[in-house]
Structures are given as structure tokens and as C-alpha cells.
Amino acid sequence: MAETEFSAADLGARKFHAVEFRASDVRIRRWARSLTRAGQVIVEDGRIVLLTSNGREIAGAPLTAVSAGKPWFHAADSAIARIDGVRYRLTMGQRNRRPGGAAPVRRFLEALRGTAGHRT
């Protein structure tokens, strides 16, 4: 599925901190269906939460039930997250498209790896 896929459960998630990652204006898709164009992704206290633009929870799970990666065939600002077996495509930086659009995705994947106690 992804070139840089990993699972927090495989890495032995033990140590958790406060807020590791927070992004807004995230387009969240489940397969071909767009769930929100201005959602939020929050990684904190060993959990990941996907929220709609009005704050309703789309999905949430402990990081041990999450795998994430960056597939080579999507744009630089996209990541795939599998939360409790459901695949979500997260596109970050929709409103302000800049050449560095991959930065939020990279920080998201680093936050998941850092929470799991793994360094790449």
C-alpha cells in the first residue's frame, strides 16, 4: 500500500506526551467519498482523532490501532491512515497551497513515529 507505512503497534507504543500534532483545513476522504473538506487531525495522549469542520468525531482510536503511510502515487500533501481497519486519505494544506505542501504530512507521520518511540 505505502512506501513508508508503519504501525504503532509494531513499534511498541508506550510513552505518550501532550499534543504531538494538530492540523486544520484537512480534507478527509473514505475511499471515494469526501467526509469533510475542512476537518482536523489531532494526535495527542496516545490517540488519533479525525474531526469534521464542526467538531464532530469521524474516527478516533489509540495509536496501537493505527497504521499510516505516504503512498508514492498520491500528491505530496496526502497521507493514508488506517484507523481500526478503515482507510482514510488525509490531504493537508488545502487552503494555502504552497510549494512546501508536504510539510504537514511529514510532521504528521513523524508525530506518529515519535509517539510510538521510533526514530527514522
C-alpha positions in Angstrom: 0.0 0.0 0.0 2.6 2.6 1.0 6.3 3.0 0.7 6.7 4.4 4.3 3.9 2.5 6.1 4.3 1.6 9.7 2.1 0.6 12.6 2.4 2.0 16.1 1.5 -1.4 17.5 4.5 -3.0 15.8 6.8 -0.4 17.3 5.6 -0.9 20.9 3.8 2.4 21.8 4.5 3.0 25.5 5.4 6.6 26.2 2.9 9.4 25.5 3.1 13.2 25.6 0.7 16.1 25.3 -0.3 17.3 21.9 2.1 15.8 19.3 0.3 17.0 16.1 -2.7 19.2 15.2 -3.8 20.2 11.7 -6.8 22.0 10.5 -8.2 22.5 7.0 -7.7 18.8 6.2 -9.7 17.1 3.5 -10.7 13.7 4.9 -11.8 11.0 2.4 -13.0 7.5 3.0 -12.4 5.6 -0.2 -14.0 7.9 -2.9 -16.4 9.7 -0.5 -15.3 13.0 0.9 -16.3 13.3 4.5 -15.1 16.9 5.1 -13.0 19.5 3.3 -12.1 21.5 6.4 -11.6 18.8 9.0 -9.0 18.4 11.8 -6.4 15.8 12.6 -5.3 15.6 16.3 -2.7 13.3 17.7 -2.4 13.5 21.5 -2.2 11.4 24.6 -1.6 8.2 22.6 -4.8 8.7 20.4 -5.6 9.9 17.0 -8.9 11.8 16.3 -10.3 12.9 13.0 -12.9 15.7 13.3 -15.3 17.4 10.9 -15.3 21.2 10.4 -17.9 21.5 13.2 -16.0 19.3 15.7 -17.9 16.0 15.3 -15.7 13.0 15.5 -15.3 11.0 12.3 -12.9 8.4 13.8 -10.7 8.0 16.8 -8.6 5.2 18.2 -5.5 4.6 20.2 -2.3 4.7 18.2 -1.8 1.0 18.6 -4.8 0.5 16.3 -3.4 2.9 13.6 -1.1 2.5 10.7 -0.2 5.4 8.4 2.0 6.0 5.4 2.7 8.1 2.4 1.9 6.2 -0.8 4.1 7.1 -3.8 1.1 7.6 -6.2 -0.7 10.4 -4.2 0.2 14.1 -4.1 2.9 15.3 -1.7 0.3 16.7 0.7 -1.6 13.4 1.2 -1.2 10.5 3.6 -3.2 7.3 4.1 -4.2 6.4 7.7 -5.8 3.1 8.6 -7.8 3.6 11.8 -9.4 0.4 13.3 -9.2 -1.2 9.8 -10.9 1.7 8.0 -8.8 3.5 5.4 -8.8 7.3 5.3 -7.0 9.6 2.9 -5.9 12.8 4.6 -5.0 15.8 2.4 -3.4 18.6 4.4 -2.9 22.3 3.4 -5.9 22.6 1.1 -6.5 26.3 1.6 -3.0 27.6 1.3 -1.3 25.6 -1.4 2.4 26.3 -1.1 5.4 24.5 -2.6 6.1 23.0 0.8 2.8 21.3 1.0 4.4 18.1 2.2 5.5 19.6 5.5 2.2 18.9 7.4 2.2 15.3 6.2 5.8 14.8 7.2 5.1 16.3 10.6 2.0 14.0 11.0 4.0 10.9 10.2 6.9 12.0 12.5 4.4 12.6 15.3 3.0 9.1 14.9 6.5 7.6 14.8 7.7 9.8 17.8 4.7 8.8 19.9 5.5 5.2 19.2 9.0 5.7 20.4 10.6 5.0 17.0 13.0 7.3 15.2 13.8 7.0 11.5 
